[in-house]
Amino acid sequence: MRLAKYLARAGVASRRRAEQLIAAGRVRVGGEVITDPAREVDDRSRVEVDGALVAPEPREVWAVNKPAGVVSTAREPGRRRAVTELVESGRRLYPVGRLDADSTGLILLTNDGELAHRLTHPRYGVPKTYLVRLARPPSGPDLDRLREGVRLEDGSTAPAEVSRRGERELEVTIREGRKRQVRRMVEAVSNEVESLTRIRIGSLGLGGLRRGEARRLDDGEVAALWKDSAP
């Protein structure tokens, strides 16, 4: 297995972050600093990060219904609560992607860096669905623009699935993952988001999970996420 993938599978970091650790010279294999993320290793290779031996650990995936005010980080240097504090696990879990502090709903935590990479990378196009309440009722042309893609400062968005759920409520599904993307899309059609809740990632829905609660996914749910993110 390639070194970067091995670190991701061991729960050290996402594959992208693992590549950064390797490039920074913080990873040793058999006592030797290795800067090639493609180096082949296995459980007998004695892989170390910052001097600590890395060993594969059982992989876990958790679903969390994130409340507003909770940040989507593994650690929060300020006063706000981190989403990892909502999960009772002894593993080194980190969020799969992000939700703004003022957004709510479904976010995944895992120690499986490879799965996290596939669920968040635009290449795999995993759909994320949101319930969005707007400041003003959107017009038909506004909805058409959102469906076709709107121009943002970092380029045009891909087409989105958009349907009305009420006078000022929309259900929006996107397959990208830009920072604050749904909010910026709404702003691009001269409106504002009053509230935003993610209700689905791929085949996994929020279901009856209450705000602030977390649950560990079963093997079937995890397998479905891998299928959702198949190339």
C-alpha positions in Angstrom: 0.0 0.0 0.0 1.2 3.5 -0.8 2.5 5.5 2.2 0.0 8.3 2.0 -2.9 5.8 1.7 -1.5 3.8 4.7 -1.4 6.9 6.9 -5.0 7.7 5.8 -6.1 4.2 6.6 -4.4 4.3 9.9 -6.5 7.4 10.9 -3.5 9.8 11.0 -5.0 12.3 8.6 -6.8 12.6 5.3 -4.8 11.4 2.3 -4.2 15.0 1.2 -3.0 16.0 4.6 -0.9 12.8 4.8 0.9 13.8 1.6 1.7 17.2 3.3 3.1 15.4 6.3 5.3 13.3 4.1 6.5 16.2 2.1 7.4 18.0 5.3 9.8 15.2 6.3 7.7 14.2 9.3 7.3 10.6 8.3 9.9 7.8 8.7 9.8 4.3 7.4 12.2 1.8 9.0 14.0 4.8 10.6 14.5 6.6 7.3 12.8 9.9 6.5 10.6 9.3 3.4 9.2 12.2 1.3 7.7 10.1 -1.5 3.9 9.5 -0.8 3.9 6.6 -3.3 6.5 4.6 -1.2 5.1 1.0 -0.8 4.6 0.0 2.9 2.8 -2.6 4.9 2.1 -3.4 8.6 5.7 -4.6 9.0 7.3 -1.4 7.6 7.6 0.4 11.0 6.0 3.7 9.9 6.4 6.7 12.3 5.0 10.2 12.2 6.8 12.8 14.4 8.5 9.9 16.1 5.3 8.0 17.1 4.7 4.6 15.6 1.7 4.4 13.4 -0.4 1.2 13.4 -3.7 0.6 11.7 -6.7 1.0 14.0 -10.3 -0.2 13.5 -12.1 2.2 11.2 -15.2 4.1 12.4 -17.7 6.4 10.7 -20.1 8.5 12.7 -23.1 10.6 11.7 -23.6 13.8 13.7 -26.5 16.2 13.6 -24.5 19.4 14.2 -26.1 22.2 16.1 -25.5 25.8 15.2 -22.5 27.3 16.9 -20.5 24.1 16.8 -17.4 24.2 14.5 -16.5 21.5 12.1 -12.9 20.9 13.3 -11.2 18.2 15.3 -10.1 20.9 17.8 -11.3 24.4 18.5 -8.7 26.8 19.8 -11.3 29.3 20.8 -14.4 29.0 23.0 -16.7 27.3 20.6 -17.4 23.6 20.9 -15.8 21.3 18.2 -18.0 18.7 16.5 -15.7 15.9 17.6 -16.8 16.6 21.2 -20.2 15.3 20.3 -19.0 11.8 19.7 -18.0 9.3 22.4 -15.1 7.3 20.8 -11.6 6.6 21.6 -10.5 6.8 18.0 -8.8 9.8 16.4 -11.8 11.1 14.4 -11.9 14.1 12.2 -14.7 15.7 10.2 -15.4 14.7 6.6 -15.7 18.1 5.0 -17.2 21.1 6.8 -20.4 22.8 7.8 -20.3 26.5 8.7 -20.6 27.2 12.4 -24.0 28.8 11.8 -25.2 25.8 9.6 -26.8 22.7 11.1 -27.4 19.1 10.1 -25.5 16.0 8.9 -21.7 15.8 9.1 -19.6 12.7 9.2 -16.6 12.0 11.4 -14.2 9.2 10.7 -10.6 7.9 11.1 -10.7 6.5 7.5 -8.8 9.0 5.5 -9.4 7.3 2.2 -13.2 7.3 2.6 -13.0 11.0 3.7 -11.0 11.8 0.6 -13.5 10.2 -1.7 -16.6 11.7 -0.1 -15.2 15.3 -0.3 -13.2 15.3 -3.6 -15.1 16.9 -6.5 -13.8 14.1 -8.8 -16.2 11.6 -7.1 -19.3 13.9 -7.3 -20.9 12.7 -4.1 -24.2 14.6 -3.7 -25.0 16.7 -0.6 -28.5 17.8 0.0 -29.6 20.9 2.0 -32.8 22.5 3.3 -32.4 26.2 2.8 -34.6 29.0 4.2 -34.2 32.3 2.3 -34.8 35.8 3.4 -37.2 36.4 0.4 -39.2 34.2 -1.8 -37.1 33.3 -4.9 -38.5 33.9 -8.4 -38.7 31.3 -11.1 -35.7 32.7 -13.0 -33.7 32.7 -9.7 -34.3 29.0 -9.4 -33.4 28.4 -13.0 -30.1 30.2 -12.5 -29.3 28.0 -9.5 -30.1 24.9 -11.4 -28.0 25.9 -14.4 -25.0 27.2 -12.3 -24.1 30.6 -11.2 -20.8 32.5 -11.4 -18.9 33.0 -8.2 -15.5 34.6 -7.6 -13.8 31.2 -7.9 -15.6 30.2 -11.1 -19.1 29.0 -12.2 -20.8 26.3 -10.1 -22.0 23.1 -11.6 -25.7 22.6 -12.2 -27.6 22.0 -9.0 -30.8 20.2 -8.2 -33.2 22.7 -6.8 -36.9 22.3 -5.7 -39.3 24.4 -3.7 -40.3 23.1 -0.3 -42.3 26.3 0.7 -42.6 29.9 -0.1 -39.1 30.7 1.1 -37.8 27.1 1.5 -35.7 25.2 -1.0 -34.1 21.8 -1.2 -30.7 22.1 -2.9 -28.4 19.2 -4.0 -24.9 20.0 -5.1 -22.0 17.7 -6.1 -19.1 20.1 -5.4 -17.8 21.2 -2.0 -16.6 24.8 -2.2 -16.4 26.9 0.9 -19.9 28.2 1.9 -21.0 27.3 -1.6 -24.8 27.2 -1.1 -24.8 30.5 0.7 -22.7 32.1 -2.0 -25.0 30.7 -4.7 -28.0 32.2 -3.0 -26.2 35.6 -2.7 -25.4 35.4 -6.5 -29.1 35.5 -7.2 -29.6 38.6 -4.9 -31.0 36.7 -1.9 -29.8 35.6 1.6 -29.8 32.4 3.5 -31.6 32.6 6.9 -31.0 29.0 7.8 -29.2 26.0 6.2 -29.4 22.3 7.2 -27.7 19.5 5.5 -30.0 16.5 5.4 -28.2 14.0 3.2 -24.7 12.9 2.1 -24.9 10.4 -0.8 -27.3 7.6 0.3 -27.1 8.5 4.0 -29.9 10.7 5.3 -30.2 12.5 8.6 -33.2 10.4 9.5 -34.4 10.7 13.1 -31.0 11.8 14.5 -31.8 14.7 16.8 -29.8 17.9 17.0 -26.5 17.4 18.9 -26.8 13.6 18.7 -24.3 11.2 17.1 -24.4 7.5 16.1 -21.9 5.1 14.6 -22.7 3.8 11.2 -23.1 0.1 10.6 -21.2 -1.9 8.0 -24.0 -1.7 5.5 -24.1 2.1 5.7 -20.4 2.5 5.4 -20.4 0.1 2.3 -23.1 2.3 0.8 -20.9 5.4 1.2 -18.1 3.6 -0.6 -20.5 2.8 -3.4 -21.7 6.4 -3.5 -18.1 7.5 -4.0 -17.0 4.9 -6.6 -15.1 6.5 -9.5 
